Amino acid sequence: MWEKHKMTTSSNYISWTGKLSTLSRGCIHATEFNVPEVKPDLQIHYATPPIEPTTDQILLSLTNDCVVIYCDGSAFPNPGFGGAGLVVQDPSQPQWKELEFPINGITANYKCEIEAMKQALIYIHTNYTQAENRVIILCDCKFVINTLMNKWNPEDYKYEIEECQRILKTFNNKNVTEIYWIKGHSEIPGNHIADIVAKRARINAELKQPELHQDIGKTTFINCHGLNTSFMTEWNRHWINEGNETAIHRIPKTFLPDLKEAQAFERTVLHRLSVSERRVICRMITGKVGLNKYLYKIQKIETPFCEWCENEPETIEHFLKNCPNYTQLRERWWTNVQRLIPDHAVSSLSLKDLVIGNRSWKPETRVAVVKENSIIYYQN
Protein backbone atom coordinates (compact mmCIF):
# COMPACT_ATOMS: atom_id res chain seq x y z
CA MET A 1 0.00 0.00 0.00
CA TRP A 2 2.82 2.43 0.90
CA GLU A 3 4.80 1.52 -2.24
CA LYS A 4 1.75 2.37 -4.33
CA HIS A 5 1.21 5.85 -2.89
CA LYS A 6 4.71 7.04 -1.91
CA MET A 7 5.26 9.04 -5.11
CA THR A 8 2.01 10.97 -4.74
CA THR A 9 2.58 14.70 -4.50
CA SER A 10 0.94 17.10 -2.08
CA SER A 11 -0.92 18.75 -4.94
CA ASN A 12 -2.89 15.56 -5.44
CA TYR A 13 -3.53 14.64 -1.80
CA ILE A 14 -3.73 16.85 1.28
CA SER A 15 -3.39 13.83 3.56
CA TRP A 16 -3.65 10.11 3.17
CA THR A 17 -6.28 8.78 5.63
CA GLY A 18 -6.37 5.11 4.69
CA LYS A 19 -4.43 3.60 7.61
CA LEU A 20 -3.39 6.61 9.69
CA SER A 21 -4.69 7.15 13.19
CA THR A 22 -6.85 10.11 14.13
CA LEU A 23 -3.92 11.72 15.93
CA SER A 24 -1.63 11.31 12.89
CA ARG A 25 -4.19 12.84 10.54
CA GLY A 26 -4.66 15.70 12.95
CA CYS A 27 -0.92 16.41 13.01
CA ILE A 28 -0.78 16.41 9.20
CA HIS A 29 -3.66 18.89 8.95
CA ALA A 30 -2.08 21.06 11.67
CA THR A 31 1.13 21.27 9.62
CA GLU A 32 -0.75 22.23 6.47
CA PHE A 33 -2.54 25.08 8.24
CA ASN A 34 0.64 26.31 9.97
CA VAL A 35 -0.59 25.55 13.48
CA PRO A 36 2.35 26.20 15.83
CA GLU A 37 3.94 23.11 17.32
CA VAL A 38 3.08 22.48 20.97
CA LYS A 39 6.05 21.33 23.01
CA PRO A 40 5.60 19.34 26.22
CA ASP A 41 6.25 21.05 29.55
CA LEU A 42 9.65 19.88 30.72
CA GLN A 43 9.14 21.10 34.28
CA ILE A 44 8.58 18.26 36.76
CA HIS A 45 5.41 18.55 38.84
CA TYR A 46 4.88 16.66 42.10
CA ALA A 47 1.50 15.81 43.57
CA THR A 48 1.63 17.20 47.09
CA PRO A 49 -0.99 16.48 49.75
CA PRO A 50 -2.77 19.32 51.55
CA ILE A 51 -0.49 20.96 54.08
CA GLU A 52 -1.51 20.23 57.65
CA PRO A 53 -0.47 22.79 60.25
CA THR A 54 2.19 21.80 62.74
CA THR A 55 1.69 21.93 66.48
CA ASP A 56 3.61 25.20 66.72
CA GLN A 57 1.56 26.79 63.91
CA ILE A 58 -1.69 25.78 65.61
CA LEU A 59 -0.65 27.20 68.97
CA LEU A 60 0.60 30.46 67.41
CA SER A 61 -2.76 30.92 65.64
CA LEU A 62 -4.71 30.89 68.91
CA THR A 63 -6.04 34.28 69.97
CA ASN A 64 -7.39 35.50 73.28
CA ASP A 65 -11.02 34.91 72.27
CA CYS A 66 -10.57 31.25 71.15
CA VAL A 67 -12.32 28.43 72.98
CA VAL A 68 -9.84 25.54 73.11
CA ILE A 69 -10.74 22.03 74.27
CA TYR A 70 -7.99 19.48 74.90
CA CYS A 71 -9.18 15.85 74.91
CA ASP A 72 -7.35 12.70 75.95
CA GLY A 73 -8.06 9.08 76.87
CA SER A 74 -6.39 6.54 79.13
CA ALA A 75 -6.67 2.75 79.53
CA PHE A 76 -4.68 0.43 81.76
CA PRO A 77 -4.01 -2.34 81.12
CA ASN A 78 -4.83 -2.25 77.44
CA PRO A 79 -7.52 -3.59 77.25
CA GLY A 80 -8.55 -2.75 80.80
CA PHE A 81 -10.13 0.03 82.83
CA GLY A 82 -10.50 3.28 80.92
CA GLY A 83 -11.48 6.92 81.13
CA ALA A 84 -11.65 10.09 79.07
CA GLY A 85 -10.81 13.64 80.06
CA LEU A 86 -11.39 17.17 78.76
CA VAL A 87 -9.76 20.49 79.58
CA VAL A 88 -11.82 23.49 78.42
CA GLN A 89 -10.07 26.86 78.01
CA ASP A 90 -12.85 29.42 77.69
CA PRO A 91 -11.77 33.08 77.88
CA SER A 92 -15.16 33.98 79.38
CA GLN A 93 -14.54 31.65 82.34
CA PRO A 94 -12.25 32.57 85.26
CA GLN A 95 -10.40 29.24 85.16
CA TRP A 96 -9.99 26.14 83.03
CA LYS A 97 -12.68 23.48 83.34
CA GLU A 98 -11.67 19.84 83.86
CA LEU A 99 -14.19 17.13 82.96
CA GLU A 100 -13.81 13.41 83.75
CA PHE A 101 -15.66 10.58 82.01
CA PRO A 102 -15.10 7.09 83.53
CA ILE A 103 -15.93 4.30 81.05
CA ASN A 104 -18.00 1.28 82.04
CA GLY A 105 -16.63 -2.20 81.46
CA ILE A 106 -13.34 -3.27 79.95
CA THR A 107 -12.19 -1.04 77.12
CA ALA A 108 -9.15 -0.26 74.98
CA ASN A 109 -6.96 2.82 74.64
CA TYR A 110 -8.25 3.83 71.21
CA LYS A 111 -11.81 3.59 72.43
CA CYS A 112 -10.97 5.92 75.33
CA GLU A 113 -9.47 8.43 72.89
CA ILE A 114 -12.60 8.25 70.72
CA GLU A 115 -14.79 8.68 73.79
CA ALA A 116 -12.85 11.83 74.71
CA MET A 117 -13.43 13.24 71.22
CA LYS A 118 -17.11 12.34 71.42
CA GLN A 119 -17.51 14.09 74.78
CA ALA A 120 -15.72 17.17 73.40
CA LEU A 121 -18.15 17.31 70.46
CA ILE A 122 -21.14 16.88 72.78
CA TYR A 123 -19.84 19.66 75.04
CA ILE A 124 -19.45 22.02 72.07
CA HIS A 125 -22.89 21.10 70.74
CA THR A 126 -24.40 21.89 74.14
CA ASN A 127 -22.55 25.13 74.90
CA TYR A 128 -21.01 26.70 71.78
CA THR A 129 -23.20 26.09 68.72
CA GLN A 130 -24.14 29.79 68.61
CA ALA A 131 -20.70 31.11 69.55
CA GLU A 132 -19.10 33.60 67.16
CA ASN A 133 -15.50 33.03 68.20
CA ARG A 134 -13.28 30.10 67.13
CA VAL A 135 -13.92 26.76 68.83
CA ILE A 136 -11.01 24.33 68.55
CA ILE A 137 -10.50 20.71 69.64
CA LEU A 138 -6.91 19.58 70.10
CA CYS A 139 -6.21 15.83 70.32
CA ASP A 140 -2.89 13.98 70.54
CA CYS A 141 -4.19 10.76 68.92
CA LYS A 142 -3.67 10.62 65.14
CA PHE A 143 -5.88 7.54 64.84
CA VAL A 144 -8.91 9.49 66.07
CA ILE A 145 -8.25 12.51 63.85
CA ASN A 146 -7.61 10.52 60.66
CA THR A 147 -10.52 8.12 61.11
CA LEU A 148 -12.84 11.01 61.93
CA MET A 149 -11.82 12.68 58.64
CA ASN A 150 -12.20 9.35 56.75
CA LYS A 151 -8.48 9.19 55.99
CA TRP A 152 -7.95 5.91 57.83
CA ASN A 153 -10.03 2.78 58.24
CA PRO A 154 -11.62 2.77 61.73
CA GLU A 155 -11.54 -1.08 61.76
CA ASP A 156 -13.06 -2.24 65.07
CA TYR A 157 -14.16 1.27 66.05
CA LYS A 158 -16.44 2.03 63.13
CA TYR A 159 -19.54 2.43 65.32
CA GLU A 160 -17.86 4.90 67.70
CA ILE A 161 -16.34 6.98 64.85
CA GLU A 162 -19.67 7.14 63.02
CA GLU A 163 -21.30 8.39 66.22
CA CYS A 164 -18.77 11.24 66.41
CA GLN A 165 -19.38 12.04 62.74
CA ARG A 166 -23.15 12.18 63.33
CA ILE A 167 -22.59 14.78 66.07
CA LEU A 168 -20.36 16.80 63.75
CA LYS A 169 -23.08 16.90 61.09
CA THR A 170 -25.48 18.56 63.53
CA PHE A 171 -23.26 21.66 63.80
CA ASN A 172 -24.26 24.73 61.79
CA ASN A 173 -22.17 26.08 58.93
CA LYS A 174 -21.62 29.50 60.50
CA ASN A 175 -19.16 28.33 63.12
CA VAL A 176 -17.45 25.10 62.12
CA THR A 177 -15.49 23.44 64.91
CA GLU A 178 -11.80 23.10 64.11
CA ILE A 179 -10.16 19.77 64.98
CA TYR A 180 -6.37 19.36 64.95
CA TRP A 181 -3.74 16.87 65.99
CA ILE A 182 -1.01 18.06 68.34
CA LYS A 183 2.03 16.18 69.52
CA GLY A 184 1.50 14.54 72.91
CA HIS A 185 3.84 14.89 75.88
CA SER A 186 5.43 18.00 74.36
CA GLU A 187 5.00 20.27 77.40
CA ILE A 188 1.76 21.85 76.21
CA PRO A 189 -0.04 22.79 79.47
CA GLY A 190 -3.59 22.00 78.29
CA ASN A 191 -2.62 18.64 76.80
CA HIS A 192 -0.64 17.71 79.91
CA ILE A 193 -3.60 18.48 82.18
CA ALA A 194 -5.98 16.56 79.88
CA ASP A 195 -3.72 13.52 80.26
CA ILE A 196 -3.92 13.81 84.06
CA VAL A 197 -7.72 14.22 83.95
CA ALA A 198 -8.09 11.12 81.74
CA LYS A 199 -5.99 9.06 84.15
CA ARG A 200 -8.14 10.25 87.07
CA ALA A 201 -11.23 9.18 85.14
CA ARG A 202 -9.66 5.77 84.53
CA ILE A 203 -8.88 5.34 88.25
CA ASN A 204 -12.48 6.30 89.11
CA ALA A 205 -13.74 3.70 86.64
CA GLU A 206 -11.61 1.08 88.38
CA LEU A 207 -12.89 2.09 91.83
CA LYS A 208 -16.53 2.04 90.71
CA GLN A 209 -16.26 -1.45 89.18
CA PRO A 210 -14.51 -3.71 91.70
CA GLU A 211 -16.32 -6.73 90.26
CA LEU A 212 -14.16 -6.50 87.15
CA HIS A 213 -11.10 -7.46 89.17
CA GLN A 214 -10.71 -11.21 88.68
CA ASP A 215 -8.15 -13.19 90.58
CA ILE A 216 -7.61 -15.93 88.02
CA GLY A 217 -4.97 -18.51 88.80
CA LYS A 218 -2.63 -20.07 86.29
CA THR A 219 -4.43 -23.41 86.44
CA THR A 220 -7.83 -21.89 85.61
CA PHE A 221 -7.32 -21.90 81.85
CA ILE A 222 -6.99 -24.86 79.58
CA ASN A 223 -4.16 -23.21 77.71
CA CYS A 224 -4.12 -25.56 74.73
CA HIS A 225 -2.51 -22.92 72.48
CA GLY A 226 0.52 -22.30 74.70
CA LEU A 227 -0.31 -18.62 75.19
CA ASN A 228 1.21 -16.52 77.95
CA THR A 229 -0.83 -16.77 81.17
CA SER A 230 -1.01 -13.01 81.74
CA PHE A 231 -2.25 -12.53 78.18
CA MET A 232 -4.90 -15.20 78.72
CA THR A 233 -6.03 -13.43 81.90
CA GLU A 234 -6.49 -10.12 80.13
CA TRP A 235 -8.18 -11.80 77.17
CA ASN A 236 -10.65 -13.58 79.43
CA ARG A 237 -11.46 -10.45 81.41
CA HIS A 238 -11.99 -8.48 78.22
CA TRP A 239 -14.27 -11.17 76.77
CA ILE A 240 -16.42 -11.38 79.92
CA ASN A 241 -16.77 -7.71 80.79
CA GLU A 242 -16.34 -5.67 77.63
CA GLY A 243 -18.97 -3.01 77.05
CA ASN A 244 -20.03 -3.39 73.42
CA GLU A 245 -22.80 -1.09 72.18
CA THR A 246 -23.33 -3.06 68.99
CA ALA A 247 -23.65 -6.37 70.90
CA ILE A 248 -21.77 -8.30 68.21
CA HIS A 249 -20.67 -10.89 70.80
CA ARG A 250 -24.05 -11.37 72.44
CA ILE A 251 -24.89 -14.65 70.66
CA PRO A 252 -21.46 -16.33 71.13
CA LYS A 253 -21.47 -15.35 74.81
CA THR A 254 -24.80 -17.14 75.21
CA PHE A 255 -22.99 -20.40 74.51
CA LEU A 256 -19.40 -19.63 75.62
CA PRO A 257 -19.40 -17.04 78.44
CA ASP A 258 -15.66 -17.28 79.14
CA LEU A 259 -12.44 -18.59 77.64
CA LYS A 260 -12.22 -21.54 79.97
CA GLU A 261 -15.47 -22.97 78.65
CA ALA A 262 -14.62 -22.02 75.06
CA GLN A 263 -11.28 -23.83 75.12
CA ALA A 264 -12.78 -26.83 76.92
CA PHE A 265 -15.46 -27.08 74.21
CA GLU A 266 -12.82 -26.76 71.50
CA ARG A 267 -10.66 -29.53 72.93
CA THR A 268 -13.46 -31.86 74.00
CA VAL A 269 -15.91 -31.50 71.11
CA LEU A 270 -14.79 -29.46 68.10
CA HIS A 271 -11.58 -31.40 67.53
CA ARG A 272 -13.62 -34.62 67.27
CA LEU A 273 -15.96 -33.33 64.56
CA SER A 274 -15.58 -33.43 60.80
CA VAL A 275 -14.95 -30.22 58.91
CA SER A 276 -18.57 -29.92 57.76
CA GLU A 277 -19.92 -30.63 61.25
CA ARG A 278 -17.53 -28.11 62.79
CA ARG A 279 -18.65 -25.49 60.28
CA VAL A 280 -22.31 -25.96 61.20
CA ILE A 281 -21.71 -25.75 64.96
CA CYS A 282 -19.56 -22.62 64.62
CA ARG A 283 -22.30 -20.98 62.57
CA MET A 284 -24.85 -21.83 65.25
CA ILE A 285 -22.63 -20.44 68.01
CA THR A 286 -22.01 -17.16 66.16
CA GLY A 287 -25.57 -16.84 64.82
CA LYS A 288 -24.31 -16.63 61.23
CA VAL A 289 -26.63 -19.25 59.79
CA GLY A 290 -29.01 -19.25 56.84
CA LEU A 291 -32.00 -18.15 58.92
CA ASN A 292 -34.00 -15.03 58.23
CA LYS A 293 -32.69 -12.91 61.08
CA TYR A 294 -29.09 -13.22 59.90
CA LEU A 295 -30.01 -12.98 56.21
CA TYR A 296 -31.88 -9.76 56.99
CA LYS A 297 -28.88 -8.43 58.89
CA ILE A 298 -26.59 -8.89 55.87
CA GLN A 299 -29.31 -7.40 53.60
CA LYS A 300 -30.10 -10.57 51.66
CA ILE A 301 -33.84 -10.49 52.43
CA GLU A 302 -36.35 -7.80 53.40
CA THR A 303 -37.63 -9.16 56.71
CA PRO A 304 -36.09 -10.98 59.71
CA PHE A 305 -39.33 -12.75 60.62
CA CYS A 306 -40.14 -16.43 60.23
CA GLU A 307 -42.12 -17.32 57.13
CA TRP A 308 -44.63 -19.35 59.15
CA CYS A 309 -44.73 -17.40 62.44
CA GLU A 310 -46.06 -13.85 62.35
CA ASN A 311 -43.77 -11.18 63.88
CA GLU A 312 -41.38 -13.83 65.23
CA PRO A 313 -37.69 -13.41 64.25
CA GLU A 314 -36.26 -16.61 62.79
CA THR A 315 -33.34 -17.24 65.14
CA ILE A 316 -31.47 -20.39 66.16
CA GLU A 317 -33.67 -20.78 69.23
CA HIS A 318 -36.86 -20.32 67.21
CA PHE A 319 -35.72 -22.86 64.63
CA LEU A 320 -34.58 -25.51 67.12
CA LYS A 321 -37.30 -25.17 69.78
CA ASN A 322 -40.38 -23.24 68.73
CA CYS A 323 -41.23 -23.07 65.02
CA PRO A 324 -44.29 -25.27 64.22
CA ASN A 325 -43.15 -25.77 60.63
CA TYR A 326 -40.26 -27.93 61.82
CA THR A 327 -42.22 -29.95 64.40
CA GLN A 328 -41.76 -33.34 62.73
CA LEU A 329 -38.08 -32.71 62.06
CA ARG A 330 -37.61 -31.52 65.64
CA GLU A 331 -39.34 -34.61 67.08
CA ARG A 332 -37.04 -36.95 65.14
CA TRP A 333 -34.04 -34.95 66.34
CA TRP A 334 -35.21 -34.96 69.98
CA THR A 335 -35.85 -38.71 69.78
CA ASN A 336 -32.28 -39.32 68.64
CA VAL A 337 -30.86 -37.03 71.34
CA GLN A 338 -33.05 -38.65 74.00
CA ARG A 339 -31.46 -42.04 73.25
CA LEU A 340 -28.07 -40.49 73.94
CA ILE A 341 -29.10 -38.87 77.25
CA PRO A 342 -31.92 -41.05 78.67
CA ASP A 343 -31.59 -39.45 82.12
CA HIS A 344 -32.55 -35.97 80.82
CA ALA A 345 -35.75 -34.61 79.30
CA VAL A 346 -34.74 -33.15 75.97
CA SER A 347 -37.69 -30.73 75.86
CA SER A 348 -36.48 -29.08 79.08
CA LEU A 349 -32.86 -28.60 77.97
CA SER A 350 -31.57 -25.08 77.42
CA LEU A 351 -30.56 -23.84 73.99
CA LYS A 352 -26.92 -23.94 75.11
CA ASP A 353 -27.13 -27.63 76.07
CA LEU A 354 -28.87 -28.48 72.81
CA VAL A 355 -26.21 -26.78 70.67
CA ILE A 356 -22.90 -27.47 72.44
CA GLY A 357 -23.88 -30.06 75.05
CA ASN A 358 -23.41 -29.97 78.80
CA ARG A 359 -20.01 -30.12 80.49
CA SER A 360 -21.36 -32.68 82.98
CA TRP A 361 -21.97 -35.21 80.20
CA LYS A 362 -19.37 -37.72 79.12
CA PRO A 363 -17.24 -36.42 76.24
CA GLU A 364 -18.46 -39.17 73.91
CA THR A 365 -22.11 -38.34 74.72
CA ARG A 366 -21.53 -34.64 74.25
CA VAL A 367 -19.89 -35.15 70.87
CA ALA A 368 -22.75 -37.39 69.72
CA VAL A 369 -25.36 -34.79 70.72
CA VAL A 370 -23.51 -32.03 68.88
CA LYS A 371 -23.27 -34.24 65.77
CA GLU A 372 -27.06 -34.55 65.79
CA ASN A 373 -27.27 -30.74 65.47
CA SER A 374 -25.38 -30.80 62.20
CA ILE A 375 -27.68 -33.53 60.92
CA ILE A 376 -30.87 -31.53 61.57
CA TYR A 377 -29.24 -28.46 60.02
CA TYR A 378 -28.52 -30.26 56.76
CA GLN A 379 -31.98 -31.90 56.75
CA ASN A 380 -33.47 -28.40 56.91
Sequence and secondary structure as in RCSB ss.txt:
>XXXX:A:sequence
MWEKHKMTTSSNYISWTGKLSTLSRGCIHATEFNVPEVKPDLQIHYATPPIEPTTDQILLSLTNDCVVIYCDGSA
FPNPGFGGAGLVVQDPSQPQWKELEFPINGITANYKCEIEAMKQALIYIHTNYTQAENRVIILCDCKFVINTLMN
KWNPEDYKYEIEECQRILKTFNNKNVTEIYWIKGHSEIPGNHIADIVAKRARINAELKQPELHQDIGKTTFINCH
GLNTSFMTEWNRHWINEGNETAIHRIPKTFLPDLKEAQAFERTVLHRLSVSERRVICRMITGKVGLNKYLYKIQK
IETPFCEWCENEPETIEHFLKNCPNYTQLRERWWTNVQRLIPDHAVSSLSLKDLVIGNRSWKPETRVAVVKENSI
IYYQN
>XXXX:A:secstr
 HHHHTT  TTT S   SS  HHHHHHHHHHHTT        S           HHHHHHH  TT EEEEEEEEE
ETTTEEEEEEEEEE TTSSS EEEEEEEEEEE HHHHHHHHHHHHHHHHHHH TT  S EEEEES HHHHHHHTT
SS  GGGHHHHHHHHHHHHTS SSS  EEEE  TTSS HHHHHHHHHHHHHHHHHHHH GGG     TTSS  TT
   HHHHHHHHHHHHHB  TT TTHHHHHH  SHHHHHHHHHHTGGGS HHHHHHHHHHHHT SSSHHHHHHTTS
SS  B SSSTT B  HHIIIII GGGHHHHHHHHHHHHHH TTS GGGS HHHHHH  TTS HHHHHHHHHHHHH
HHHH 
